[in-house]
Every structure is written in C-alpha cells, then in structure tokens.
Amino acid sequence: MTKVHELSGSVIKKANAFFYEINMEVKTSLRYRFSFVSDLIFFVIFMAVLISGNVGMSFGVKYDYENYKVLTLVGYLAWTVSVEAMSSSTSKVSMELTRGTFYRKLNSICSIQLLLLANMISSLLAEIIVFVGLLLLAGFLWQIVIPFHLSILLAFAFCTLGMYGLGLLLSGMAIHLKRIGSVMLLVQTGLLFITDTIPTSEAVTNITKLIPLTCCNRVIRLCLSGKSYFMEFIWLIVISVLWFAIGNLLFKVFVTRAKKRGNLLHY
C-alpha cells in the first residue's frame, strides 16, 4: 500500500510539474506581445505572396478540387504548426544552455522530454492567436474558408507529435553541437519546398513522405477534396509515432554523451 501511495504521489508531482511548465511558458509568451505582432506580420506577408501569386494551382488538378487556394492555405497552416512544434524544443534547449540552467531541467522530477513537450504545447497555445489571425484575414481578403473536418484536426495533431520528435533530434544536436541556429533556419525553409506545402515534384515527395508534414499535407488535401485517405492517414500515424520514438531515443543518447563529456554547463 505504501508503494502505491508513493507511486501515485510521484505521478501527481510529475503532472503538476508538467502543467506548471505549460502555465508558466504561456504567461511568459503573452508578456512579449511584440512577438505575436511580428509573427503575424511575417506569416501574413508570406501567405499573401503564396495566394496572390497563384502558388499551388497544380493542387487543383492533382486533387481534382476547384478552389486550389484552400489546398494551398491548409498546407501553409500545417507548415506553420509543424515549424513551431519542431523549433520550440530546440529554442528552449538552446536558451537553457545559454543561461547555464539546462542541468536543472535534467534534475527535475519530470523528465526533460515531458518538460519540452509542455513547452511545445504552450508555444502552440500562444500561436493560436497567429493561427486564427491568418484564417480571419484569408477569409476577409481572399474569401478563403477552410471547411471543418475532424480528420483534419487529427491529422494536425499527429503531425505535431511527429514534428516534435524531429525537434527532439535537433534539440539533441543543439546539446552536442551547441549553436545550430543556421541549421534550424535551413530545415524550416527546406520543409516548405520538399513537403508539398507548395507544389513539389512526386520524385521528391516519394522520399519526404517519411516526414510527418508531407503525410499531413496529403491527408488533409485528400480529405478536403472528398477522396479516400484511409491508408494515407494510417501512414501518417505510423510515421509520426516513429519520429516521436526516434526523437526521444536520440535525444537521450545526445544527453548521455554530453554528460560523459561534461559539457552541459558550457555553451
């Protein structure tokens, strides 16, 4: 009975730490209102370029769907969410390493991966403001309205999980290599061009279907165009869970190596 109480107490403490991290990070993000404005301006300008430039016309032919701009916009939104899910953990780890406080996170009652997951969730909650702003502006300026489908929300959720796993891999690299800001920028920009967010050749997507974002784009566009997407959805789930597992495993490997080298306190 004592062991049961100890176990339940440990679970409660970890849950409290997890939700405290989310609450703290959301409050911290909301204090920096300029970041919301700057993010919104950047994403709006980029969205305007994509839509006004008729980028994605081939999507209409590929998916036999008249309003190709909807297909372009939904892929762009998937990209923004994926980039946030992937970069939030890397940014957090780099910041903690710079401050010299990363070792404190490692010694928390809650695992560092769970704390980074909490940070990712808080980042996405804060980015909902930007997300909603993009949808409202797209509807007001270009009369683009994305129909609601539960499958699209689920696809976004699994894609986010998988891209978080990829983010853990990059976070591990940040621990090992320290400064990887240029690598992050390259990865974020590259995802835009190789994951069918904007029209990408089939030869490339046949390779990048191993990336959750590519699978997500495929699923949500098939869903919107009224075509069967069952097998694509299953593949999205499989590849997202795999990336989540691989990211966690490699992150642990990088942390273990950094401990052996004794460079967790050096940046």
Salt bridges, closest charged atoms under 4 A:
GLU21 OE2 - LYS105 NZ 3.14
GLU25 OE2 - LYS92 NZ 2.63
GLU96 OE2 - LYS92 NZ 3.35
ASP196 OD2 - LYS62 NZ 3.09
ASP196 OD2 - ARG221 NH1 3.79
